[in-house]
Amino acid sequence: MYLEIIEDLTEEELLTKQPQVIRIEVNDKDEALEKLKMLEPLFANRKYRKQLHYCYHDENKPCRIEEL
């Protein structure tokens, strides 16, 4: 499971720029929320999406994304 913080870009910006992504491995949702609380001041003036990424690639299943 990963906590992902992904920069929101406009469609126009996406033509020339890749969004910045921070991905942090976490054990559970509580840990993810704790880490997010610590990191949020760094992103206070920017627009980012925050999500949990449940990765099941090792099991040959699709991943699941949960918006935070």
C-alpha positions in Angstrom: 0.0 0.0 0.0 1.2 3.5 -0.9 0.3 7.0 0.1 0.5 9.0 -3.1 0.6 12.8 -3.3 0.1 13.9 -7.0 0.4 17.4 -8.3 -2.8 18.6 -10.0 -2.1 20.1 -13.4 -4.4 21.7 -15.9 -4.9 19.9 -19.3 -2.8 22.6 -20.9 0.1 22.1 -18.4 -0.1 18.3 -19.0 0.9 18.9 -22.6 4.4 20.1 -21.5 4.9 18.9 -17.9 4.8 15.8 -15.9 3.1 16.0 -12.5 5.2 15.7 -9.4 4.5 12.6 -7.5 5.5 11.5 -4.0 4.9 7.8 -3.2 5.4 6.5 0.3 5.0 2.9 1.3 2.7 2.5 4.3 1.4 -0.4 6.3 -2.2 0.8 6.7 -4.6 3.7 6.2 -3.9 5.1 9.8 -0.2 5.3 9.0 -0.9 7.0 5.7 -3.1 9.6 7.4 -0.4 10.2 10.0 2.2 10.8 7.3 -0.1 12.9 5.3 -0.8 15.2 8.3 3.0 15.7 8.7 3.5 16.5 5.0 0.5 18.7 4.3 2.2 21.9 5.4 4.6 21.4 2.5 1.8 21.5 0.0 -0.4 24.2 1.6 0.0 26.6 -1.4 -0.2 24.0 -4.1 -3.0 21.8 -5.5 -2.3 18.1 -5.0 -4.4 15.0 -5.0 -3.9 12.7 -2.1 -4.7 9.0 -2.4 -4.1 5.5 -1.2 -2.8 3.1 -3.8 -3.6 -0.5 -3.0 -1.3 -2.5 -5.2 -2.1 -6.0 -6.2 0.3 -6.5 -9.1 2.0 -9.4 -7.3 -1.4 -11.2 -7.3 -2.0 -10.4 -11.0 -5.0 -8.2 -10.0 -5.7 -4.5 -10.7 -4.8 -1.9 -8.2 -7.4 0.0 -6.3 -7.2 3.8 -5.6 -8.9 5.5 -2.7 -9.0 9.3 -2.7 -8.2 10.9 0.7 
